[in-house]
Amino acid sequence: MPTKKLYGGIEAGGTKFVCVVAGGPDHIVDEIRFPTTTPAATLGRAIQFFQPFIAQEQIAAIGVGAFGPLDLNPESPTYGFITATPKPGWSNTDVLGTLRRALQVNIAFDMDVNTAALGEHLWGASKGYDPSLYLTIGTGIGGGYIVNGKPLIGLLNLEMGHIRIPHSRELDPFPGNCPFHGDCFEGLASGPAIEKRLGLTGTAIPEDDPFWNIEADYIALALMNYILTLSPRKIILGGGVMQREFLFPKIRRRVRELLHGYVASKTILENIGTYILPPGLGNQSGSLGAIALAALAMQVDERKDDPRI
């Protein structure tokens, strides 16, 4: 991964935007963080941040990792749009087109969880492990799955937060808060679901509150499904909820209990503490992943233009 060139990166999250100019994790030139408000105001602030760097021809391309759902089909008339999102005011927002028209620079575009997964794969806790899974548990829940060095996209981008997991109404009578599916994984275990259920943000709930056993169970149930279907060699758990680090041992223990010896791997049976991990890049997985996305996109373009290939 080259570090001499500078790239722009945008982590376009549902709660905040992070814009960065960097050549890699050891070469960060500038960075800004600001709340996600309306599309016009938020995208306008990102554009304003990058304009001086583009005017001086300091950055070669910009990578954008955005919250979704997204249209990632380049043949679609709404390619680069946020589609039917629960984020108020952001449905049918042309993120990619707005940035391209304003900045007039090459822009690579993907899901925020895909870019975070890419950043962790290249520079973070899942470096050298392929395939690998990055899951964010925060304002929403989403997953990026790296196979052969790049995020997996099929018929649609992956929506790992909307899988169905067992929900005991006796243990947890909360009906869920996903506007599309009610008590899917995101509807039960995301940050807004926690706050709606208990009237407190996750950061304000004491560590010894019995709710955390329910939360860890939901996360472990989802991970069991991913382990059995995708078989990642490393799992990274990021997002605001996972900043409560005491959740990691609870989740690891519960994953092992749920698998019940069915996956006869030493990684699960003996070394699960190095299998399910927090992000190695900390709170910069998304923004640095966007830098990686831009750099990789430029490498592809350069290969296309090389007459020797």
C-alpha positions in Angstrom: 0.0 0.0 0.0 1.6 3.3 -1.1 2.0 6.0 1.5 3.7 8.8 -0.5 0.6 9.9 -2.2 -2.1 11.7 -0.2 -5.8 10.7 -0.4 -9.0 12.0 1.1 -11.2 9.8 3.2 -14.8 10.3 4.4 -16.4 8.2 7.0 -20.0 9.2 6.4 -21.8 7.8 9.5 -25.3 8.2 10.6 -24.2 10.1 13.8 -21.0 11.9 12.6 -18.9 12.5 9.6 -15.1 12.1 9.8 -13.0 13.6 7.0 -9.3 13.0 6.7 -6.4 13.6 4.4 -3.7 11.0 4.8 -1.4 8.6 3.1 -1.9 5.8 5.6 -2.2 5.4 9.4 1.3 6.8 10.0 0.8 9.8 7.7 -2.3 11.7 8.7 -2.2 15.4 7.5 -5.5 16.7 8.6 -8.8 15.5 10.1 -12.2 16.9 11.1 -15.2 15.4 12.8 -18.7 16.9 12.9 -22.3 15.7 13.5 -24.5 14.3 10.7 -27.3 16.8 10.3 -29.1 17.5 7.0 -27.6 16.2 3.8 -27.0 19.7 2.4 -25.3 21.0 5.5 -23.3 17.8 6.2 -22.1 17.2 2.7 -21.4 20.9 2.3 -19.1 20.9 5.3 -17.2 17.8 3.9 -16.8 19.6 0.5 -15.5 22.7 2.3 -12.9 20.7 4.1 -11.4 19.1 1.0 -11.5 22.1 -1.4 -8.2 23.6 -0.3 -6.4 20.3 -0.8 -7.9 19.8 -4.2 -7.1 23.4 -5.3 -3.5 22.7 -4.4 -3.6 19.3 -6.2 -2.5 17.5 -2.9 -4.9 14.6 -3.0 -5.1 12.0 -5.8 -8.6 10.6 -5.0 -11.2 10.4 -2.2 -12.7 7.3 -0.7 -16.2 7.5 0.9 -17.6 4.9 3.3 -21.3 5.8 3.9 -24.1 4.6 6.1 -26.8 2.9 4.1 -28.6 1.2 2.6 -26.8 2.2 -0.5 -27.1 1.7 -4.2 -23.7 0.2 -5.2 -24.6 -0.9 -8.7 -22.6 1.3 -11.1 -25.1 0.6 -13.9 -28.0 2.0 -11.8 -29.4 5.5 -12.3 -29.3 5.9 -8.5 -25.7 4.6 -8.1 -24.1 6.4 -5.1 -27.4 7.2 -3.4 -28.4 6.4 0.1 -31.8 4.7 -0.4 -34.5 3.7 2.1 -32.7 4.6 5.3 -34.3 5.1 8.7 -32.1 8.2 9.1 -34.6 11.2 8.9 -34.1 13.3 5.8 -31.4 11.1 4.2 -33.5 8.7 2.0 -32.8 9.1 -1.7 -29.7 11.3 -1.1 -27.2 11.5 -4.0 -24.0 11.4 -1.9 -21.6 10.4 -4.6 -23.0 12.7 -7.3 -23.0 15.7 -4.9 -19.4 15.2 -3.9 -18.3 14.6 -7.5 -20.0 17.7 -8.9 -18.5 19.9 -6.2 -15.0 18.5 -5.9 -14.2 17.3 -9.5 -11.9 14.5 -8.3 -11.9 10.7 -8.5 -14.2 9.3 -5.8 -14.5 5.6 -4.7 -17.7 4.8 -2.9 -18.8 1.9 -0.6 -20.6 1.1 2.6 -19.1 2.5 5.8 -18.7 -1.0 7.2 -16.9 -2.2 4.1 -14.4 0.6 4.3 -13.8 -0.1 8.0 -13.4 -3.8 7.2 -10.8 -2.9 4.5 -8.9 -0.6 6.9 -8.7 -3.2 9.5 -7.7 -5.8 6.9 -4.8 -3.7 5.6 -3.6 -2.0 8.7 -5.5 -3.2 11.8 -6.5 -6.2 13.9 -7.4 -8.4 11.0 -4.2 -7.7 8.9 -3.1 -10.9 7.2 -6.4 -12.7 7.8 -8.6 -13.4 4.8 -11.5 -13.8 4.9 -12.3 -11.5 7.8 -15.4 -9.9 9.2 -15.9 -6.4 10.6 -19.1 -5.7 12.5 -20.1 -2.3 13.8 -22.7 -2.1 16.7 -23.7 1.5 17.2 -26.3 3.8 15.7 -27.1 0.9 13.5 -25.6 -2.6 13.0 -23.7 -3.6 9.8 -21.0 -5.9 8.7 -18.2 -5.8 6.1 -16.8 -9.1 4.9 -13.4 -9.2 3.2 -12.7 -12.0 0.8 -9.6 -12.0 -1.4 -8.6 -8.6 -0.2 -11.8 -6.7 -1.0 -15.4 -6.3 0.4 -18.0 -8.9 -0.7 -20.9 -7.4 -2.6 -23.4 -9.7 -4.3 -26.9 -8.9 -5.5 -26.9 -6.1 -2.9 -24.5 -4.8 -0.3 -24.5 -7.0 2.8 -27.1 -6.1 5.5 -25.9 -8.1 8.4 -27.7 -6.1 11.0 -31.1 -7.2 9.7 -30.8 -10.9 10.2 -33.3 -12.6 12.5 -32.0 -14.0 15.8 -33.9 -15.7 18.6 -35.9 -13.2 20.8 -37.4 -14.3 24.1 -40.2 -12.0 24.9 -40.2 -13.3 28.4 -36.6 -12.3 29.0 -36.7 -9.2 26.9 -40.3 -7.9 26.2 -38.9 -5.0 24.1 -40.5 -5.3 20.6 -37.5 -3.9 18.8 -37.2 -0.6 17.0 -36.2 -1.4 13.4 -38.8 0.5 11.3 -38.6 -2.3 8.7 -38.3 -5.5 10.7 -39.0 -4.7 14.3 -36.9 -7.2 16.3 -34.2 -8.0 13.9 -30.6 -7.9 15.2 -30.3 -4.1 14.7 -33.8 -3.6 16.1 -32.8 -5.4 19.3 -29.1 -4.6 19.9 -28.2 -1.3 18.3 -27.5 1.8 20.4 -30.9 3.4 19.7 -32.6 0.1 20.6 -30.8 0.1 23.9 -31.8 3.7 24.6 -35.4 3.2 23.6 -35.6 0.1 25.8 -34.0 1.5 29.0 -34.3 5.3 28.6 -30.5 5.6 28.9 -27.6 5.6 26.4 -25.3 2.6 26.5 -22.5 4.7 28.0 -24.8 5.5 31.0 -25.8 2.0 31.9 -23.8 0.5 34.7 -21.5 -2.4 33.9 -23.3 -4.7 36.4 -26.7 -4.1 34.9 -28.2 -7.5 33.9 -29.2 -6.0 30.5 -25.7 -6.5 29.3 -26.1 -10.3 29.4 -29.0 -9.9 27.1 -27.0 -7.6 24.7 -24.0 -10.0 24.7 -26.3 -12.9 24.0 -27.8 -11.1 20.9 -24.4 -10.3 19.6 -23.1 -13.8 20.2 -26.2 -15.3 18.4 -25.4 -13.2 15.4 -21.7 -14.1 15.4 -22.6 -17.8 15.6 -24.6 -17.4 12.4 -21.7 -15.6 10.7 -19.1 -18.1 11.9 -21.2 -21.0 10.6 -22.0 -19.4 7.2 -19.0 -17.2 6.4 -16.3 -18.8 8.4 -14.2 -15.7 8.9 -10.6 -16.1 10.1 -10.9 -13.0 12.3 -13.9 -11.0 13.7 -13.6 -7.4 14.6 -16.3 -5.7 16.7 -16.5 -1.9 16.5 -19.0 0.8 17.0 -20.2 2.8 20.0 -21.8 0.0 21.9 -18.6 -2.0 21.7 -16.7 0.7 23.4 -18.0 -0.9 26.6 -15.0 -3.3 26.6 -16.4 -5.6 29.3 -18.8 -6.9 26.6 -15.9 -8.7 24.8 -15.4 -11.5 27.4 -19.2 -12.0 27.7 -19.6 -12.3 24.0 -16.6 -14.7 23.5 -17.8 -16.9 26.3 -21.4 -17.0 24.9 -20.2 -17.7 21.4 -18.3 -20.7 22.6 -21.3 -21.9 24.6 -23.6 -21.5 21.6 -21.3 -23.4 19.2 -21.1 -26.2 21.8 -18.0 -27.8 20.3 -19.5 -28.1 16.8 -16.7 -26.0 15.3 -13.7 -28.1 16.2 -11.2 -25.3 15.7 -8.4 -24.5 18.2 -9.2 -20.8 17.3 -12.6 -21.1 18.8 -12.0 -23.7 21.5 -8.7 -22.3 22.9 -7.9 -19.0 21.4 -11.2 -17.1 21.1 -9.6 -14.1 22.9 -7.5 -13.5 19.8 -10.4 -14.3 17.4 -13.1 -11.8 18.4 -11.3 -8.5 18.8 -11.8 -4.7 19.0 -10.6 -2.6 16.1 -6.8 -2.3 15.8 -7.3 1.2 14.3 -9.5 2.4 17.2 -12.0 5.0 16.1 -10.2 5.5 12.8 -11.1 2.2 11.1 -13.7 3.9 9.0 -11.8 7.0 8.0 -8.5 5.2 7.3 -10.5 2.5 5.5 -11.8 5.2 3.2 -8.2 6.2 2.6 -7.4 2.6 1.7 -10.5 2.5 -0.6 -9.3 5.6 -2.5 -5.7 4.2 -2.8 -6.9 0.8 -4.1 -9.2 2.5 -6.6 -6.4 4.5 -7.9 -4.2 1.4 -8.3 -6.9 -0.2 -10.4 -7.2 2.9 -12.6 -3.5 3.0 -13.0 -3.4 -0.6 -14.1 -6.1 0.0 -16.6 -4.1 2.8 -18.1 -0.8 0.8 -18.2 -0.2 -0.3 -21.8 1.9 -3.2 -20.5 -1.1 -4.8 -19.0 
